[in-house]
Amino acid sequence: MLLCLRRTTTTTIFNLRLSVTSPLKPFSTLPLHSSPEPASPLTNSQLKALVLSQYAHGKFTNLLQNAVASPSLLLTACHNLATSSPSALTLDSVSTHFFSLQEMAAQLATNRFPVESCCVAVSSTKHRGESLVLPNLKLKVLIEGIRMVLEIIYDDRFATFSYGGRVNMGRHTAIRYLKNLVENPSWWFNVSCNHDKFDARHCDKLCSILEEKINDGALIGLIKRLFESGVVSVELGGCYLGRGFPQECGLISILINIYFMGFDKEIQALRLETNRENPKFVITTNSGVFYKPLKIYAVRYLDEILVITSGTKMLTLDLKHRVIKYLEDNLELKIDRVKTAVHSAVSEKMVFLGMEIQAVTPSVLHPPMSEKAIRARKKYLRQKEVRLLELRNAKERNRKNLGLKIMSHVFKKLKRSNGFKFDFQIEHEVGEIFRSWADEVVQEFLGSLEERWIWHRQLSAGDFLSLNRIRDQLPQELVDAYDNFQEQVDKHLKPVKARKALEGEERKAEEEHEQRYAERTVDDLTKLCIKVDAPIELVRKAVKMAGFTNNMGRPRPIDPLMALDDTDIIKWYAGVGRRWLDFFCCCHNFRSMKIVVSYHLRFSCILTLAEKHDSTKREAIKHYTKDLKVFDVDGTEEVHFPTEREIKMMGDKNLVDPKPVDGALTMTLIRLASDEPSYRCVAHFCDRTDTIVYRVHLRKNYLTEKPRDEKGWAAGMDSVHESLDRKCLCLCSDHISELYMGKLTLQDIDCSSFARVD
């Protein structure tokens, strides 16, 4: 089928490629008689057809020459990297303002691309010897092109429990899998790797895995050169992956997933073997028998691995030994055996993906209403009934007054004249009004059981016409009329059926309540679910170390931020707050995170603004309001920080992969007053020259309290590389705003093009 696909898509692929200039025509795949067509971005189907056309005899061949070197694919990579208006990017605009895609395609087609000349080594001003190798924009386009090709080849081959670096397979998707599909966990362990960088042996192992599906020495050699140059640098066991730091290359995520493919297959084989040995049994719900099958669950987000079992501890220990043996022997990784320990899922919390997970009963996740809440609800319902009764009485009173006014008016008209004389007739409208009033009165009366019962008793009790000796002496028409009247009274006013129906509804509600209570009790005794919590203590520690709060846990101003404009101060706080809210929105204790953002961050921002302008907190609140409103140049009101109402309405989004707060929390950009000529904005493919110079300040060097871990702020948190401290970047007004708000990260800008300002 693939060979057939290759034959049918040959013409399409040729149309997608661009004929290069005359000196490079020997390397073109177009016929000599064909006219060159302008390159255009590829759609997903076209990209897939381009890559699959290189499949032959079970492997992909000539991917670098025929796929990565395609100008259309390179232009598509430019669109993926563009930070603003990617549709405006064309082959000519990229070649005019940035670099020539035709020349780059020719270099790739002949395997002459200069990787080393596209790398920029950035050294730290404080720590001598520590440097960071960053790719320029041209090399980033190449890396994105390689990533796109590898994604087409390997994405469908990844395991279902492999998350990170994939479309719609992020952190929240992994958390949703844990919360919804993992049943009755009993033991688990988190595989912890020692801090170990990819060296030559790991790179050779990765290349051997790639060679199983790719028969292209030029592409694999190019990936090796990326590792050797230091642009692609993988450090397993760290906490910088998937956080938007500049030291993380865009190719790392998919290479890690490819490297762990063998491990994923081994786990999948263990799961299938366990399922075969422990088949499912169909048990009816009323049998009183509960069966807990032995299951193995696994979740891997890049290099973070969590394995869960619903069996015994000995089984979990044996599984842990097999996992460690495979990782050490086959993948040549160094595993921390002390941290990779088996823990009880019920009594111990596990930290995974920056969140705390624990096995709990279903009533913990969905607790029943307490007695206090039930009393409050009943009180609310009573108050609601009283308000409805008051509204109904007021409506009847107004209706009565209006009716009396109408009757008084009619009586006066009749008394003064022999009849009504109007230019238009209103009898029909008045009749409709009175008819609707009468229908409402009747419906309200029939809806009241007490009123119906009183009228039925008065109309049917003690009537002498029910006696036979009296009925015989009366005319038959009168007796029939009386019987018909009694039937109508019993039919419309006798509330026995309605009372029975009401009692039946009350009895049914009580039975449903008892059934729910029984099911909830049985579930608590037989089921376990996973609760996901935000690490509140870690967040509070980070808030304190960053200077948001003092030693008493109360908000305080942050002095280094006073050099920013008022709007930039609010945007910086808003970026930190929104990232925290987006990251922990799937947690059970999300309300605690809302308090941290809505109280600590909000009032720290207010105090910072007050300290900057030498005013009091009350004056700052009066000027900016609690929602921190500001006005732009045109006088339009802007609200960047999430309002209290907006925070209250936030909930679980589940399908996003948000960046953690580390990058926004550990860095500030200070605007400089410089006489230097204007540079182009360093955001990807932004051609604006009306830029402002900003200096990067890493806040790790200005902490109010030094962290225990010198490499990071706290457990599970990291910071931007030291080499970028005090470097200067030129940014336009739109991209600096997006960078403050957390919509962009340092991965979305060309950090190698920093400005040299003395």
C-alpha positions in Angstrom: 0.0 0.0 0.0 2.8 2.4 0.8 4.5 1.7 -2.6 1.2 2.5 -4.3 0.9 5.7 -2.2 4.4 6.6 -3.4 3.5 6.2 -7.0 0.2 8.1 -6.7 1.8 11.1 -4.9 4.9 11.5 -7.0 3.3 14.2 -9.1 2.0 16.0 -6.0 5.4 15.9 -4.3 7.1 17.3 -7.4 4.7 20.2 -7.5 5.5 20.9 -3.8 9.2 21.3 -4.4 10.7 24.4 -5.8 13.1 24.5 -8.7 16.4 26.2 -7.5 18.6 28.6 -9.4 20.6 27.5 -12.5 23.9 26.5 -10.7 21.9 24.1 -8.5 19.7 22.5 -11.2 21.6 19.2 -11.1 20.3 18.7 -7.5 16.7 19.5 -8.4 14.1 16.7 -8.6 12.0 18.6 -11.1 12.1 17.7 -14.8 14.1 20.1 -17.0 11.1 21.1 -19.0 9.0 22.0 -16.0 8.4 25.7 -15.0 9.3 26.7 -11.4 6.4 27.2 -9.1 6.5 29.4 -6.0 6.8 27.4 -2.7 3.9 27.5 -0.4 3.4 26.0 3.1 2.3 22.4 3.3 -0.9 21.2 4.8 -0.8 18.2 7.2 -1.9 15.8 4.4 0.7 17.2 2.0 3.4 16.9 4.6 2.5 13.4 5.4 2.4 12.5 1.7 5.8 14.1 1.2 7.4 12.0 4.0 5.6 8.7 3.1 6.7 9.0 -0.5 10.2 8.2 0.7 9.2 4.9 2.2 10.5 1.8 0.4 11.4 -1.8 1.5 10.4 -1.1 5.1 12.5 2.0 5.7 12.5 5.7 4.9 15.3 6.8 2.6 16.7 10.1 1.3 14.6 12.1 3.9 17.2 14.9 4.1 17.5 15.4 0.4 13.9 15.0 -0.7 11.9 16.0 2.4 13.8 18.2 4.8 15.5 20.1 1.9 12.2 21.0 0.3 11.6 24.7 0.4 7.9 24.2 1.0 8.7 22.2 4.1 11.2 24.8 5.3 8.6 27.5 4.8 6.1 25.4 6.8 8.7 25.2 9.6 9.0 29.0 9.4 5.2 29.3 9.8 5.3 27.0 12.9 8.0 29.1 14.5 6.5 32.5 13.6 5.2 34.4 16.7 2.9 36.8 14.8 1.0 36.7 11.5 2.6 33.5 10.1 0.3 33.7 7.0 2.3 36.8 5.9 5.5 34.8 5.6 6.3 33.9 2.0 9.4 32.5 0.4 10.4 36.0 -0.8 9.8 37.7 2.5 11.9 35.2 4.4 14.7 35.4 1.9 14.6 39.2 1.8 14.4 40.0 5.6 16.1 37.0 7.2 17.9 34.3 5.1 17.6 32.6 1.8 15.5 29.5 1.9 16.7 28.4 -1.6 20.3 28.5 -0.5 19.5 26.7 2.7 17.6 24.0 0.7 20.5 23.6 -1.7 22.9 23.2 1.2 20.7 20.5 2.8 20.2 18.7 -0.5 24.0 18.3 -0.9 24.6 17.8 2.9 26.7 20.9 3.1 24.7 22.8 5.8 27.1 24.6 8.2 25.8 23.6 11.6 28.8 25.0 13.5 28.5 28.5 12.0 24.9 28.7 13.0 25.7 28.1 16.7 26.3 30.9 19.2 28.1 30.2 22.4 26.8 32.4 25.3 29.0 32.5 28.3 28.1 33.5 31.8 29.4 36.8 33.2 29.7 35.3 36.7 30.6 31.6 36.3 33.6 31.2 34.1 33.6 28.1 32.0 29.8 27.7 31.9 28.5 28.5 28.5 25.3 27.8 26.6 25.2 27.0 22.9 22.2 28.5 21.2 21.0 28.1 17.6 20.3 31.1 15.4 17.0 31.5 13.6 18.3 29.6 10.5 19.3 26.6 12.5 16.0 26.7 14.4 14.1 26.4 11.1 16.2 23.3 10.3 15.5 21.8 13.7 11.8 22.4 13.3 11.9 20.8 9.9 13.6 17.7 11.2 11.1 17.5 14.1 8.2 17.7 11.7 9.6 14.8 9.6 10.3 12.6 12.7 6.8 13.4 14.0 5.2 12.0 10.8 7.3 8.9 11.1 7.1 8.1 14.8 4.0 9.7 16.3 1.7 6.8 15.4 4.3 4.4 16.7 4.5 5.9 20.2 2.7 4.2 23.1 -0.6 5.5 24.3 0.9 6.3 27.7 3.7 8.4 26.2 3.1 12.1 26.8 5.1 15.3 26.1 6.1 16.8 22.8 3.0 15.4 21.1 -0.2 17.1 19.9 -2.9 17.0 22.5 -0.8 14.7 24.7 0.5 17.0 27.4 0.6 17.2 31.2 -3.2 17.7 31.7 -4.0 14.8 29.4 -1.7 12.6 31.5 -3.3 13.8 34.7 -6.8 13.2 33.2 -5.7 9.6 32.4 -4.6 9.1 36.0 -7.8 10.5 37.4 -10.3 8.8 35.1 -8.8 5.4 34.1 -6.6 4.2 36.9 -8.6 2.0 39.3 -7.7 0.7 42.7 -4.0 1.5 42.8 -2.2 -0.2 45.6 1.5 0.4 45.0 3.5 2.7 42.7 7.0 3.9 42.1 8.5 6.9 40.2 11.7 6.1 38.2 14.3 8.7 39.1 17.3 9.2 36.8 20.6 10.6 38.0 21.6 13.9 36.5 23.3 12.5 33.4 23.9 14.3 30.0 23.6 12.5 26.7 27.2 11.5 25.7 28.6 9.7 22.7 27.2 6.3 23.8 23.7 7.6 24.3 23.9 9.4 20.9 25.1 6.2 19.2 22.2 4.3 20.9 19.7 6.9 19.7 21.1 6.7 16.1 20.9 2.9 16.1 17.2 3.3 17.1 16.6 5.8 14.3 18.4 3.5 11.8 15.7 0.8 12.4 13.2 2.9 10.4 15.4 5.5 8.6 18.0 4.5 6.0 19.4 8.0 5.6 23.0 8.4 6.7 22.9 12.1 5.9 20.0 12.9 8.2 21.3 10.8 11.1 24.7 12.3 10.6 23.2 15.8 10.8 21.5 14.8 14.1 24.9 13.7 15.4 26.4 17.0 14.4 23.7 18.8 16.3 24.6 16.8 19.4 28.3 17.4 18.9 27.9 21.1 18.5 26.0 21.3 21.8 22.8 22.8 20.3 20.9 19.6 21.2 21.8 18.8 24.8 19.7 16.3 26.8 20.1 16.1 30.6 18.0 13.3 32.0 17.0 13.6 35.6 16.8 17.4 35.4 13.7 19.6 35.7 14.1 21.9 32.7 12.3 19.8 30.1 9.0 21.1 28.8 9.3 24.5 30.6 10.1 26.8 27.7 13.7 27.5 28.7 16.1 28.5 26.0 18.5 25.7 26.9 15.8 23.2 25.7 16.0 22.6 21.9 12.8 22.0 20.0 14.1 18.6 18.9 14.7 17.2 22.4 11.1 16.1 23.1 10.7 13.8 20.1 14.2 12.4 20.4 13.5 11.5 24.1 10.3 9.8 23.0 12.1 7.9 20.3 14.9 6.9 22.8 12.3 5.5 25.2 10.3 3.6 22.5 11.9 0.3 23.4 11.1 0.8 27.1 7.5 1.7 26.2 7.2 -1.5 24.2 8.5 -3.5 27.2 6.0 -2.0 29.5 3.2 -2.6 27.0 4.3 -6.3 26.8 4.2 -6.6 30.6 0.7 -5.1 30.7 -0.6 -7.5 28.0 1.0 -10.4 29.7 -0.6 -9.4 33.0 -4.0 -9.0 31.3 -3.8 -12.4 29.8 -3.0 -14.0 33.1 -5.8 -12.1 34.9 -8.8 -12.1 32.6 -11.9 -10.0 33.3 -15.0 -11.6 34.8 -18.5 -10.4 34.1 -20.1 -9.9 37.5 -23.6 -8.6 38.0 -24.1 -5.6 40.2 -26.6 -7.4 42.5 -24.5 -10.4 43.1 -22.7 -8.9 46.1 -19.3 -10.1 44.7 -16.5 -7.6 44.0 -13.5 -8.5 41.8 -10.4 -6.5 41.6 -8.2 -7.7 38.7 -4.5 -7.3 38.7 -3.5 -4.4 36.5 -0.4 -2.5 35.6 -0.6 1.2 34.6 2.3 3.4 33.3 2.6 7.1 32.4 5.7 8.6 30.9 6.1 12.3 30.3 9.5 12.7 28.5 11.9 11.4 31.1 9.4 11.2 34.0 8.1 7.7 34.5 5.4 6.6 36.9 4.4 2.9 37.2 1.3 1.9 39.1 0.0 -1.6 40.1 -3.2 -2.9 41.7 -1.5 -6.0 43.0 0.8 -6.9 45.9 4.0 -5.2 46.9 6.1 -8.2 45.9 4.7 -8.0 42.4 5.5 -4.3 42.3 9.1 -4.9 43.6 9.6 -7.5 40.9 8.3 -5.1 38.3 10.6 -2.3 39.5 13.6 -4.5 39.2 12.7 -5.4 35.7 12.2 -1.7 34.8 15.5 -0.7 36.3 17.4 -3.5 34.6 16.0 -2.6 31.2 16.8 1.1 31.6 20.3 0.4 32.8 21.2 -2.4 30.4 19.4 -1.4 27.2 19.2 2.4 27.5 22.4 2.8 29.5 20.8 5.2 32.0 21.9 5.7 35.6 19.0 5.2 37.9 18.8 6.5 41.5 17.8 3.3 43.3 17.2 5.2 46.6 14.6 7.6 45.1 13.2 4.9 42.9 11.4 3.2 45.8 8.0 1.5 46.0 5.4 3.5 47.9 2.0 2.8 49.2 -0.6 4.5 47.0 -3.0 5.0 49.9 -0.7 6.2 52.7 2.0 8.1 50.8 1.9 10.9 48.3 3.8 10.8 45.1 5.2 13.8 43.2 4.7 13.5 39.5 4.6 16.2 36.8 5.0 18.9 39.5 1.8 17.7 41.3 1.1 15.5 44.3 -1.0 12.3 43.6 -2.5 9.9 46.2 -5.0 7.1 46.1 -8.2 8.0 48.0 -11.8 6.8 48.3 -14.4 8.3 45.9 -16.1 10.2 48.7 -12.9 12.2 49.2 -13.1 13.5 45.6 -16.9 13.9 45.7 -17.8 14.4 49.3 -21.5 14.2 50.4 -23.1 17.3 51.8 -22.5 17.9 55.4 -25.3 18.4 57.9 -24.4 22.1 58.1 -24.6 22.3 54.3 -27.9 20.5 54.3 -29.4 22.9 56.9 -28.1 25.8 54.8 -29.7 24.4 51.7 -33.0 23.9 53.4 -32.9 27.4 54.8 -32.2 28.7 51.3 -35.1 26.7 49.9 -37.5 28.1 52.6 -36.4 31.6 51.9 -36.9 31.0 48.2 -40.5 29.8 48.8 -41.2 32.8 51.0 -39.9 35.2 48.3 -42.1 33.4 45.7 -45.1 33.7 48.0 -44.5 37.4 48.5 -44.2 37.9 44.8 -47.4 36.0 44.2 -49.3 37.9 46.8 -48.0 41.2 45.4 -49.1 40.1 41.9 -52.6 39.3 43.1 -52.8 42.6 45.0 -51.8 44.6 42.0 -54.2 42.6 39.8 -57.0 43.3 42.2 -56.3 47.0 42.3 -56.1 47.1 38.5 -59.4 45.2 38.2 -61.1 47.6 40.7 -59.9 50.6 38.7 -61.2 49.1 35.5 -64.6 48.3 37.0 -64.8 51.8 38.6 -64.0 53.3 35.3 -66.6 51.2 33.5 -69.2 52.0 36.1 -68.6 55.8 35.8 -68.8 55.6 32.0 -72.1 53.7 32.1 -73.5 56.1 34.7 -72.7 59.2 32.7 -73.9 58.0 29.3 -76.0 55.3 27.8 -73.0 53.4 26.5 -69.3 53.5 25.4 -68.2 55.4 22.4 -64.6 54.7 21.3 -62.8 55.3 18.1 -61.4 51.8 18.4 -62.7 48.6 20.0 -60.9 47.2 23.0 -63.4 44.6 24.2 -61.3 41.8 22.7 -58.1 42.9 24.4 -59.8 43.4 27.8 -61.5 40.0 27.5 -58.1 38.4 26.8 -56.5 40.1 29.8 -59.3 38.9 32.2 -59.3 35.4 30.6 -55.5 35.1 31.2 -56.0 36.3 34.8 -58.8 33.8 35.4 -56.7 30.9 34.0 -53.8 31.8 36.2 -56.0 31.9 39.3 -57.5 28.5 38.4 -54.1 27.0 37.8 -52.8 28.3 41.1 -55.9 27.1 42.9 -55.7 23.6 41.4 -52.0 23.4 42.3 -52.8 23.9 46.0 -53.8 20.7 47.7 -55.0 22.5 50.8 -57.4 24.8 48.9 -58.8 21.9 46.9 -59.3 19.8 50.1 -61.2 22.7 51.8 -63.5 23.3 48.8 -64.1 19.5 48.3 -65.1 19.1 51.9 -67.5 22.1 51.8 -69.2 20.9 48.6 -69.6 17.2 49.4 -70.1 16.9 53.2 -73.6 16.9 54.8 -75.7 17.2 51.7 -79.2 15.8 52.1 -79.5 15.0 48.4 -77.4 11.9 48.9 -80.2 10.2 50.9 -82.2 7.7 48.9 -85.6 8.6 50.4 -85.0 12.2 49.4 -83.8 11.3 45.9 -86.9 9.3 45.2 -89.2 12.3 45.8 -87.2 14.6 43.5 -87.4 14.9 39.7 -84.9 12.7 37.8 -83.4 15.7 36.0 -82.5 17.3 39.3 -81.0 14.0 40.7 -78.9 13.6 37.5 -77.7 17.2 37.7 -76.7 16.6 41.3 -74.8 13.4 40.5 -73.0 15.1 37.6 -72.1 18.0 39.8 -70.6 15.5 42.4 -68.7 13.7 39.8 -67.1 17.0 38.6 -66.3 18.0 42.2 -64.6 14.6 42.8 -62.8 14.9 39.5 -61.4 18.4 39.9 -61.3 19.0 43.6 -60.7 15.7 45.3 -57.0 15.7 46.1 -56.6 12.0 46.9 -54.8 11.1 43.7 -52.6 14.2 43.8 -51.7 13.5 47.4 -50.9 9.9 46.6 -48.7 11.1 43.6 -47.0 13.6 45.9 -46.4 11.0 48.6 -45.1 8.6 45.9 -42.6 11.3 44.7 -41.4 11.9 48.2 -41.1 8.1 48.8 -39.2 7.8 45.5 -36.8 10.6 46.4 -36.1 8.9 49.8 -35.4 5.6 48.1 -33.0 7.3 45.6 -31.2 9.0 48.5 -30.9 5.7 50.3 -29.7 4.0 47.1 -27.1 6.7 46.5 -25.9 6.4 50.1 -25.6 2.6 49.8 -23.7 2.9 46.5 -21.4 5.5 48.0 -20.7 3.4 51.0 -19.9 0.3 48.8 -17.7 2.4 46.5 -15.7 3.7 49.5 -15.2 0.1 50.7 -14.3 -1.4 47.3 -12.8 1.4 45.1 -9.8 3.7 45.1 -9.3 6.7 42.8 -6.4 9.1 42.3 -6.5 12.6 43.8 -4.3 15.2 42.2 -3.2 18.1 44.4 -1.0 21.2 43.8 2.1 21.3 46.1 0.9 24.1 48.2 3.8 24.1 50.5 6.2 24.3 47.5 4.2 27.1 46.0 4.2 29.0 49.3 7.9 28.5 49.6 8.5 29.8 46.0 6.2 32.8 46.7 8.2 33.6 49.8 11.6 33.2 48.2 10.6 35.3 45.2 9.7 38.1 47.5 5.9 38.1 47.1 5.4 37.6 50.9 7.4 38.3 54.1 8.3 36.0 56.9 4.7 36.2 58.2 3.2 35.2 54.9 1.8 38.6 54.1 2.1 40.3 50.7 5.1 42.7 50.3 6.5 44.8 47.4 9.3 43.6 45.1 11.9 46.3 44.8 13.7 45.2 41.6 10.4 45.5 39.7 10.1 49.2 40.4 12.3 50.0 37.4 9.5 48.8 35.1 6.6 50.8 33.8 3.3 50.4 35.7 1.8 48.4 32.9 4.8 46.1 32.7 4.7 45.5 36.4 1.1 44.5 36.2 1.8 42.3 33.1 4.7 40.6 34.9 2.4 39.7 37.9 -0.4 38.7 35.5 2.0 36.4 33.6 3.1 34.6 36.8 -0.5 34.3 38.1 -2.0 33.1 34.9 0.7 30.4 34.4 0.1 29.2 38.0 -3.6 29.0 37.4 -3.3 27.3 34.0 -0.9 24.8 35.3 -2.7 23.7 38.4 -6.3 24.1 37.2 -6.7 20.3 37.1 -5.9 19.9 40.8 -8.4 19.0 43.5 -7.1 21.8 45.8 -7.3 24.4 43.0 -9.1 26.7 45.4 -5.9 27.1 47.4 -4.0 28.2 44.3 -6.7 30.7 43.6 -6.1 32.3 47.0 -2.4 32.5 46.3 -3.0 34.4 43.1 -6.0 36.4 44.1 -4.5 37.6 47.4 -0.7 37.2 47.6 0.1 38.2 44.0 -2.6 40.8 43.6 -1.7 42.7 46.8 2.0 42.3 46.2 1.5 44.0 42.8 -0.6 46.8 44.5 2.1 47.3 47.2 4.8 47.4 44.5 3.0 50.1 42.6 2.3 52.0 45.8 6.0 51.8 46.8 7.1 53.0 43.3 4.9 56.1 43.5 5.5 56.8 47.2 1.8 56.3 48.0 -0.2 54.2 50.4 -1.9 50.9 49.6 -5.3 52.6 49.9 -4.4 55.3 47.3 -3.0 52.6 44.9 -6.2 50.6 45.2 -8.2 53.8 44.6 -6.2 54.6 41.5 -5.8 51.1 39.9 -8.8 49.4 41.6 -8.4 45.8 42.9 -8.6 44.5 39.3 -5.5 46.5 38.5 -6.9 48.5 35.6 -4.7 50.6 33.4 -5.2 52.8 30.4 -3.2 52.7 27.1 -2.1 55.6 25.0 -5.6 56.0 23.4 -7.3 56.1 26.8 -8.7 52.6 26.5 -9.1 50.7 29.7 -7.1 47.4 29.9 -7.2 44.6 32.5 -4.3 42.2 32.4 -4.4 40.7 35.8 -7.2 38.1 36.2 -10.1 39.6 38.1 -11.5 38.1 41.2 -14.7 37.0 39.4 -12.6 35.5 36.6 -10.5 33.5 39.0 -13.7 32.2 40.8 -15.0 30.9 37.4 -11.8 29.1 36.5 -11.9 25.3 36.4 -10.5 22.2 34.8 -9.4 22.6 31.2 -7.7 19.2 31.0 -6.4 19.1 27.3 -3.7 21.7 27.4 0.0 21.4 28.1 0.8 24.7 29.9 4.3 25.8 30.6 5.2 25.9 34.3 5.7 29.2 36.1 9.5 28.8 36.4 10.5 30.9 33.4 8.2 33.8 34.3 9.0 33.7 38.0 12.8 33.6 37.7 13.3 36.4 35.1 12.5 40.0 34.6 13.2 42.3 31.6 14.3 45.8 32.5 13.9 48.5 29.9 17.1 50.4 29.0 17.5 54.0 27.9 20.0 53.5 25.0 21.2 55.6 22.1 22.0 52.5 20.1 20.5 52.2 16.6 17.3 50.3 16.3 17.6 46.6 15.8 15.1 44.1 14.5 12.8 42.4 17.0 14.4 39.1 18.2 11.0 37.3 18.2 10.9 34.6 15.5 10.3 36.2 12.1 9.2 39.6 13.4 10.5 42.3 11.0 9.6 45.3 13.1 12.5 47.7 13.8 10.7 50.0 16.3 12.2 48.0 19.2 13.3 48.8 22.7 16.4 47.3 24.4 15.7 45.2 27.5 18.2 43.7 29.9 17.6 40.2 31.3 17.8 39.9 35.1 17.6 36.4 36.6 15.8 36.8 39.9 17.6 33.8 41.3 20.5 36.0 42.0 18.3 38.4 44.0 16.3 36.0 46.2 15.2 37.1 49.6 16.1 33.6 50.8 18.8 31.3 49.4 17.5 27.9 48.2 18.8 24.7 49.6 19.3 23.4 46.1 21.9 25.7 44.4 20.9 24.5 41.0 17.2 25.3 41.3 14.8 27.2 43.5 13.3 24.2 45.2 12.4 20.6 44.5 10.8 20.4 41.1 11.6 24.0 40.0 14.4 25.3 37.8 15.5 28.6 36.3 16.8 30.1 33.1 20.4 29.4 32.3 23.0 31.6 34.0 24.6 32.6 30.8 21.6 34.8 29.8 21.9 36.9 32.9 22.3 40.7 32.1 22.1 40.0 28.3 20.2 42.6 26.2 17.4 41.7 23.9 15.6 44.0 21.4 11.8 43.5 21.4 8.8 45.3 19.9 5.9 46.4 22.1 3.7 43.5 21.1 6.2 40.7 21.8 7.5 42.2 25.1 3.8 42.3 26.3 3.3 38.6 25.2 6.6 37.7 26.9 5.5 39.3 30.2 2.0 37.8 30.0 3.5 34.3 29.5 2.1 33.8 26.0 5.7 33.6 24.7 8.7 31.9 26.2 12.4 32.3 25.6 12.1 29.4 23.2 10.0 31.7 20.9 12.7 34.3 20.5 16.2 34.2 19.0 18.3 34.5 22.1 21.5 34.2 20.1 20.8 37.7 18.6 21.3 39.7 21.8 22.4 43.3 21.5 25.8 44.3 22.8 25.2 47.4 25.0 27.9 48.7 27.3 
